[in-house]
Structures are given as C-alpha cells and as structure tokens.
Amino acid sequence: MYKVVEVPTDAVRALKLFRTDELDSIRHLIHTAWYYEQLRWTQHVPIYHHYGQWFLDDDNGCWFLVFEFIDGVPLSALKRPTAKDFLKLARAVATVHAAGYGVGDFSSLTNAFVRKSNGAIVFVDCDPGEPDAPNADFREDCLVELPDAANAMFGEALPKKVARLLAGLKAHKRFNETTLAEELSRLAV
C-alpha cells in the first residue's frame, strides 16, 4: 500500500498496486474490491473507493485499488502490547467473521493497524480468497493467525486471558462465523 494524494480532490488515499503479470485476472481484482465492500460496515477494513489501470514504461501495466488511508500504526509497532491490545484484535477478527468472511494475513501484525482517531483495529491488507471461493477460513484465523499474532506480541509468556482464549479455540472441532465471538464472550471481554 502506498500513501497518495488523489487529484483533483487532494484527498489522501491508500493505493494498492497489482502488476498485470502478477494478477490472475481482472476477476481477482474486482473480487478483492467486492470483498472490502462487503466488510465496509464492520469498520475494520479501509473503505474501498475505486479501481483502475494505467501503463508504466514497460508493456505490463498496472492495476490499482484505491482505499481510505488509515492514519495509524501497525500493531507490530507497539512497544509493550497488552492483553487488551490482543483481545481488541481478536474482537475485530470476530466482527469480520460475523460478516461471514475470514481475514487472513494478519499474524505478523503489520497488516493490522490501530487507528489514531479512535483506537480501532483496521486490517489494511486481507486475504479475500478467490472470485469463486471468498475467504471464509475461520479455522485458519483462529488456529494459525491468532496464535501466531499472540506469539509476535508476547513471545512464549502469554497473558492469562490470551492463553485461555487460544486454549478455548484449540478445543473446537468445527469453526464457523460465531466460534471466535463465543469464545470471547466466555472470557467476558
């Protein structure tokens, strides 16, 4: 993602580039835009504005998506993350799950931003899945992404509530759009 100024409005936006030789098809680009539009109401993804294409010096050209610019910092930049920070991340993931979609690609914490204006978690880059199979991998988010995010935040010394949440998720056999929210409610967070 790149921070850009849109002409002629002077609005600050985020630009995500896709080289045409790296993009399976325009269907994938449109699917990505559709995915973000489906999650707009959650307020945990940047607002999608539009897409387009331009040609660079070479013959490949470039597709792009234009999003709201998120004024904030990635969770990975927090000096001393707390259990509260992790649980806020988990609640944001649960909100996306409630919409029927998975998040993916947040475990390194570089794609999960803390918005400066209100402290909300915003996923600036998600895994939208494929045009015929949108990301609904709740299991991956709960059993891989969240534990990896906890490890990135705390190492092996997990706060008690974080450890309890992860243990509760690990005990599940089946995952759906409410699994994470149910585990969070058991913690009364």
Stockholm file with secondary structure:
# STOCKHOLM 1.0

chainA/1-189         MYKVVEVPTDAVRALKLFRTDELDSIRHLIHTAWYYEQLRWTQHVPIYHHYGQWFLDDDNGCWFLVFEFIDGVPLSALKRPTAKDFLKLARAVATVHAAGYGVGDFSSLTNAFVRKSNGAIVFVDCDPGEPDAPNADFREDCLVELPDAANAMFGEALPKKVARLLAGLKAHKRFNETTLAEELSRLAV
#=GR chainA/1-189 SS CEEEECTTTCCEEEEEEEETTTCSCHHHHHHHHHHHHHTGGGTSSCCEEEEEEECCSSSSCEEEEEEECCCEEEGGGCSSCCHHHHHHHHHHHHHHHHTTCCCCSCTTSSSEEEETTTCCEEESSCCCEETTEECCCHHHIIIIIHHHHHHHHHTTCCCHHHHHHHHHHHTCSCCCTTHHHHHHHHHTC
#=GC SS_cons         CEEEECTTTCCEEEEEEEETTTCSCHHHHHHHHHHHHHTGGGTSSCCEEEEEEECCSSSSCEEEEEEECCCEEEGGGCSSCCHHHHHHHHHHHHHHHHTTCCCCSCTTSSSEEEETTTCCEEESSCCCEETTEECCCHHHIIIIIHHHHHHHHHTTCCCHHHHHHHHHHHTCSCCCTTHHHHHHHHHTC
//
